[in-house]
């Protein structure tokens, strides 16, 4: 019987891991879109893609912290 309980705990743990991975993927997608819009805003001239990514990541993280979601791109 403990095997069944252990199996259920294992499935729950795997589900939590899968959920965390999906959240991480979604976060990266939101940051990528925000970074793209930063580059687009300046006409894709000059700039630094790493700086765009870091600024977009900070923007998305701040929006999430404020509870706004990650839908506000600039």
N, CA, C and O of each residue as an XYZ file, in Angstrom:
296
protein
N       0.819     -1.190      0.000
C       0.000      0.000      0.000
C       0.865      1.257      0.000
O       0.517      2.238     -0.657
N       1.968      1.249      0.711
C       2.827      2.434      0.719
C       3.377      2.715     -0.678
O       3.707      3.856     -1.002
N       3.475      1.666     -1.506
C       3.929      1.868     -2.874
C       2.945      2.768     -3.634
O       3.364      3.632     -4.404
N       1.654      2.567     -3.420
C       0.630      3.381     -4.068
C       0.709      4.830     -3.606
O       0.620      5.750     -4.419
N       0.876      5.031     -2.306
C       0.996      6.389     -1.777
C       2.235      7.055     -2.336
O       2.192      8.216     -2.744
N       3.356      6.316     -2.358
C       4.588      6.873     -2.890
C       4.401      7.240     -4.365
O       4.892      8.270     -4.826
N       3.686      6.382     -5.095
C       3.426      6.667     -6.498
C       2.604      7.931     -6.674
O       2.884      8.726     -7.571
N       1.593      8.134     -5.836
C       0.769      9.337     -5.914
C       1.600     10.573     -5.599
O       1.465     11.607     -6.255
N       2.461     10.460     -4.589
C       3.330     11.597     -4.258
C       4.276     11.900     -5.409
O       4.547     13.061     -5.716
N       4.771     10.849     -6.038
C       5.667     11.039     -7.179
C       4.974     11.729     -8.333
O       5.556     12.598     -8.982
N       3.724     11.346     -8.594
C       2.957     12.000     -9.660
C       2.685     13.454     -9.331
O       2.763     14.318    -10.204
N       2.366     13.729     -8.075
C       2.117     15.110     -7.650
C       3.386     15.945     -7.813
O       3.338     17.077     -8.293
N       4.514     15.374     -7.411
C       5.787     16.086     -7.538
C       6.110     16.348     -9.007
O       6.555     17.441     -9.357
N       5.891     15.354     -9.869
C       6.148     15.528    -11.301
C       5.238     16.594    -11.883
O       5.667     17.389    -12.719
N       3.983     16.617    -11.447
C       3.038     17.622    -11.916
C       3.509     19.023    -11.525
O       3.409     19.960    -12.318
N       4.019     19.162    -10.311
C       4.536     20.459     -9.854
C       5.752     20.874    -10.673
O       5.910     22.048    -11.007
N       6.610     19.908    -10.995
C       7.798     20.199    -11.806
C       7.376     20.630    -13.205
O       7.912     21.595    -13.750
N       6.402     19.905    -13.794
C       5.913     20.249    -15.123
C       5.286     21.641    -15.137
O       5.482     22.398    -16.088
N       4.537     21.984    -14.094
C       3.903     23.300    -13.995
C       4.966     24.389    -13.911
O       4.849     25.424    -14.568
N       5.994     24.163    -13.113
C       7.075     25.142    -12.959
C       7.796     25.347    -14.296
O       8.135     26.474    -14.658
N       8.027     24.247    -15.025
C       8.683     24.340    -16.328
C       7.818     25.131    -17.311
O       8.336     25.935    -18.087
N       6.515     24.907    -17.281
C       5.601     25.641    -18.161
C       5.597     27.126    -17.814
O       5.578     27.969    -18.710
N       5.616     27.452    -16.529
C       5.669     28.862    -16.112
C       6.963     29.506    -16.586
O       6.956     30.640    -17.063
N       8.075     28.785    -16.456
C       9.378     29.311    -16.877
C       9.366     29.570    -18.388
O       9.843     30.607    -18.850
N       8.823     28.628    -19.143
C       8.748     28.789    -20.596
C       7.891     30.002    -20.958
O       8.262     30.795    -21.823
N       6.750     30.141    -20.296
C       5.862     31.273    -20.572
C       6.551     32.595    -20.220
O       6.429     33.573    -20.958
N       7.266     32.625    -19.110
C       7.993     33.835    -18.707
C       9.010     34.213    -19.784
O       9.104     35.377    -20.175
N       9.776     33.217    -20.266
C      10.771     33.486    -21.305
C      10.103     34.005    -22.577
O      10.641     34.892    -23.240
N       8.947     33.465    -22.919
C       8.221     33.925    -24.100
C       7.800     35.382    -23.941
O       7.934     36.166    -24.881
N       7.299     35.753    -22.778
C       6.872     37.137    -22.527
C       8.070     38.079    -22.604
O       7.974     39.161    -23.184
N       9.184     37.676    -22.027
C      10.387     38.510    -22.072
C      10.865     38.658    -23.511
O      11.244     39.753    -23.926
N      10.852     37.579    -24.268
C      11.297     37.632    -25.664
C      10.439     38.604    -26.473
O      10.966     39.380    -27.271
N       9.135     38.565    -26.273
C       8.237     39.475    -27.000
C       8.507     40.921    -26.584
O       8.575     41.808    -27.435
N       8.659     41.159    -25.303
C       8.928     42.523    -24.824
C      10.268     43.028    -25.365
O      10.380     44.194    -25.745
N      11.279     42.166    -25.403
C      12.593     42.560    -25.938
C      12.484     42.875    -27.432
O      13.090     43.829    -27.920
N      11.715     42.071    -28.142
C      11.495     42.322    -29.568
C      10.855     43.691    -29.787
O      11.284     44.451    -30.656
N       9.829     44.001    -28.997
C       9.160     45.289    -29.151
C      10.087     46.452    -28.813
O       9.959     47.528    -29.397
N      11.008     46.255    -27.892
C      11.993     47.307    -27.597
C      12.844     47.576    -28.835
O      13.067     48.729    -29.205
N      13.316     46.508    -29.470
C      14.138     46.660    -30.677
C      13.316     47.262    -31.822
O      13.800     48.123    -32.556
N      12.085     46.804    -31.963
C      11.211     47.325    -33.009
C      10.953     48.816    -32.810
O      10.929     49.586    -33.771
N      10.761     49.214    -31.556
C      10.481     50.617    -31.238
C      11.595     51.544    -31.730
O      11.327     52.679    -32.124
N      12.818     51.076    -31.711
C      13.933     51.906    -32.197
C      14.263     51.597    -33.655
O      15.315     51.997    -34.155
N      13.376     50.893    -34.329
C      13.566     50.592    -35.748
C      14.636     49.553    -36.002
O      15.179     49.489    -37.105
N      14.951     48.743    -35.016
C      15.984     47.700    -35.107
C      17.353     48.279    -35.432
O      18.229     47.569    -35.927
N      17.540     49.578    -35.154
C      18.826     50.225    -35.393
C      19.596     50.332    -34.090
O      19.071     50.784    -33.072
N      20.846     49.910    -34.141
C      21.699     50.007    -32.956
C      21.153     49.200    -31.810
O      20.450     48.209    -32.003
N      21.480     49.629    -30.634
C      20.998     48.945    -29.445
C      21.794     47.682    -29.151
O      22.698     47.296    -29.893
N      21.435     47.075    -28.080
C      22.130     45.890    -27.589
C      21.071     44.855    -27.227
O      20.229     45.103    -26.363
N      21.107     43.711    -27.874
C      20.071     42.709    -27.632
C      20.086     42.189    -26.200
O      19.043     41.829    -25.654
N      21.261     42.151    -25.599
C      21.333     41.708    -24.197
C      20.685     42.757    -23.298
O      19.938     42.418    -22.379
N      20.972     44.024    -23.564
C      20.355     45.103    -22.786
C      18.838     45.093    -22.976
O      18.090     45.315    -22.024
N      18.384     44.835    -24.211
C      16.937     44.740    -24.476
C      16.334     43.611    -23.644
O      15.286     43.787    -23.022
N      16.988     42.457    -23.634
C      16.480     41.304    -22.901
C      16.412     41.608    -21.407
O      15.399     41.337    -20.761
N      17.487     42.169    -20.860
C      17.531     42.444    -19.422
C      16.494     43.495    -19.023
O      15.854     43.373    -17.979
N      16.330     44.516    -19.845
C      15.328     45.541    -19.543
C      13.925     44.949    -19.638
O      13.071     45.237    -18.799
N      13.686     44.133    -20.645
C      12.375     43.497    -20.803
C      12.092     42.555    -19.637
O      10.975     42.516    -19.122
N      13.093     41.807    -19.229
C      12.931     40.886    -18.101
C      12.590     41.649    -16.823
O      11.722     41.230    -16.058
N      13.270     42.757    -16.599
C      12.992     43.581    -15.421
C      11.569     44.137    -15.485
O      10.867     44.175    -14.474
N      11.151     44.564    -16.667
C       9.807     45.110    -16.854
C       8.740     44.036    -16.574
O       7.767     44.294    -15.866
N       8.929     42.856    -17.124
C       7.968     41.762    -16.939
C       7.930     41.353    -15.469
O       6.853     41.174    -14.900
N       9.090     41.207    -14.863
C       9.147     40.813    -13.452
C       8.479     41.853    -12.555
O       7.779     41.498    -11.606
N       8.694     43.136    -12.853
C       8.059     44.197    -12.057
C       6.539     44.155    -12.217
O       5.802     44.327    -11.245
N       6.076     43.926    -13.444
C       4.628     43.849    -13.694
C       4.028     42.658    -12.949
O       2.952     42.768    -12.363
N       4.723     41.526    -12.973
C       4.234     40.345    -12.259
C       4.205     40.585    -10.754
O       3.275     40.163    -10.066
N       5.222     41.262    -10.254
C       5.288     41.545     -8.815
C       4.140     42.456     -8.390
O       3.592     42.308     -7.298
N       3.779     43.399     -9.261
C       2.679     44.316     -8.965
C       1.334     43.657     -9.206
O       0.294     44.228     -8.877
N       1.344     42.457     -9.779
C       0.100     41.747    -10.034
C      -0.582     42.158    -11.311
O      -1.772     41.896    -11.490
N       0.143     42.796    -12.200
C      -0.434     43.260    -13.446
C      -0.415     42.198    -14.524
O      -1.032     42.380    -15.574
N       0.255     41.124    -14.301
C       0.443     40.131    -15.353
C       1.573     40.567    -16.247
O       2.202     41.596    -16.006
N       1.830     39.807    -17.259
C       2.960     40.112    -18.132
C       2.479     40.491    -19.527
O       3.013     40.014    -20.528
N       1.479     41.342    -19.584
C       0.915     41.708    -20.882
C       1.238     43.135    -21.277
O       0.810     43.579    -22.342
N       1.971     43.861    -20.468
C       2.288     45.261    -20.759
C       3.690     45.341    -21.331
O       4.670     45.254    -20.591
N       3.794     45.505    -22.633
C       5.105     45.611    -23.281
C       5.321     47.054    -23.693
O       4.386     47.751    -24.086
N       6.560     47.488    -23.599
C       6.847     48.840    -24.088
C       7.908     48.811    -25.136
O       8.282     49.858    -25.666
